[in-house]
Amino acid sequence: MATTCRIGILKENKVESIYCHYDGYLAGVGVILKDNYKTKEKVEELIALGDIAELGTTTEFKDFSNMPYKTYADMPLEERRKYTKDYHRWRGQPIKIKTNFDEQDYKYELGRSGVDFLYLFKDGKWFYLKDENEDFEELLI
């Protein structure tokens, strides 16, 4: 079962966000965001991809679908985790970016979208939320 999340950025009091299907927990997506997406420009580059299946340490894409499983399995984990699998480049789906009216409206995505975590980049820092009745906490992993 997947741990899903939304990854967002606060821009002019609105939140632009994308869905991420796998590894949305703090030790997965949380660590990757904190360690690799440290600037507004990098976060905007990520959001511009639209919804993703899996977050990589870069926004680079590599299509593994025609690679024999043994070749993929033998590849170093760091190499596999480098690439972001977005649905547009991977499956040819339309780019989907959701815009919420404000930070409070974004919090409700936990219930509306059914995701497990929300991540928000604002003021040069990452924040996360697990419960829409709580406030965003700074990501300090």
Disulfide bonds with the S-S distance in Angstrom:
none
